[in-house]
Amino acid sequence: MTLIPAAGAYTLANASLHTSTIHNLDTAPDADGFMRADISVAEGRIVGIAPHVPSPLPGIVDLGGRIVLPAFVDCHTHLDKGHIWPRSPNPDGSFMGALNASGADRAARWSAGDVARRMDFSLRAAYAHGTKAIRTHLDSIAPQETISWDVFVDMRARWKGRIDLQAACLFGIDLARDVAWFESLADRVAAAGGILGTVTYMVPDLEPLLDRVFKAAIARGLDLDFHADETDDVNAVSLRKIAEAALRHKFEGKILVGHCCSLARQPDAAVLDTLDKVARAGIGVVSLPMCNLYLQDRRHDGTTPRWRGVTLLHEMRARGIPVAVASDNTRDPFYAYGDLDMLEVYRMATRILHFDHPVAAWPDTVGASPADIMRLPDAGRLAVGCAADFVAFKGRSWTELLSRPESDRIVVRGGRAIARQIPDYAELDDLMGQA
């Protein structure tokens, strides 16, 4: 593919843009929602998007129909856990195996230096793959919250202008019973400009604990981010409880809930009731297709898993609920693989969740939809006046794009192609006890 000009204004002509990433372009899309367009760039911003018209003028780069997508938005990750697999693998691929392995690793090894180096490694990979914004969860079980939040604040400053970095605290909601500790954590999150988050379980006092979390967020003007129902237990209905709490408190901030796996196992009447409340509460939902496929319904009796572990995004979208997909864990006990490559996430989501026939607006699940949830109005979309942050691929159709890794993609930030340097795993060998 012709390289992006290193200086001056230019136009990427004959690009394939998807209807979910642009608005009001007066040309007919194909069956998958793509249309041919010309993107004009000057001084680091998009200054024009128009239907494709052949032109012999200088400064024209003809893409020959290759797909251009906005830089990606990854709204649910765990950068603090990333890449600990070599030293703390999951012994059996189970959820409890992941909890125990990661908890032991955190207690033994998560110094500020260790967390910072692994986070930076992950961010460099994400940046090279074309991601512009990331929300990470930070394990905030004492005393880790006194370490990781300072690392996050420093990392956010170091990566400013390259990746918009957000963080949400993560702890089991039962720990909110300790009022003094919980209020101190909420203050720490607020001081760092973070998001208040927790993992919900079906504990007997879930509703009063949710009330405590909502009240703390309201008092500090914080958005909320929950892990919920990451199980096949049909009795796990904390998504519904979160929605009821949001309605009860008339919560006006943003709420994102991740996983919600058990919803796919529940009776239709319970599902409809939950989705109605989630829609009324304005809650967004993110599915983590790769991690949940890895963990959910894993069996140790020689039988094959019977379900995919993802939640009901089609039903949610039909009700106007904001939905997204994201990376989740990367090379840690919860998911042994991954590289924070949102094209891989979307490719897997398409296959697991059937984001095709039709493609419809599903590409916005890695762009505009999570960007809106993260309060990033200029991210995840191609629009005149927005920064020229996008990724140009060789694939000219959906089947071409999603059939290959596109490892030679061109990542453009501020109108210029970046030097895509994916970090070498050997950089972390000394942290893993490897020679």
Beta strands, then each sheet from edge to edge (+ up, - down):
strand 1: 10-18
strand 2: 34-42
strand 3: 45-51
strand 4: 60-62
strand 5: 68-70
strand 6: 72-77
strand 7: 131-139
strand 8: 164-170
strand 9: 196-200
strand 10: 224-228
strand 11: 255-259
strand 12: 284-287
strand 13: 323-325
strand 14: 390-392
strand 15: 410-413
strand 16: 416-417
sheet 1: 3+ 2- 1+ 4+
sheet 2: 5+ 14- 15+ 16-
sheet 3: 6+ 7+ 8+
sheet 4: 9+ 10+ 11+ 12+ 13+
end
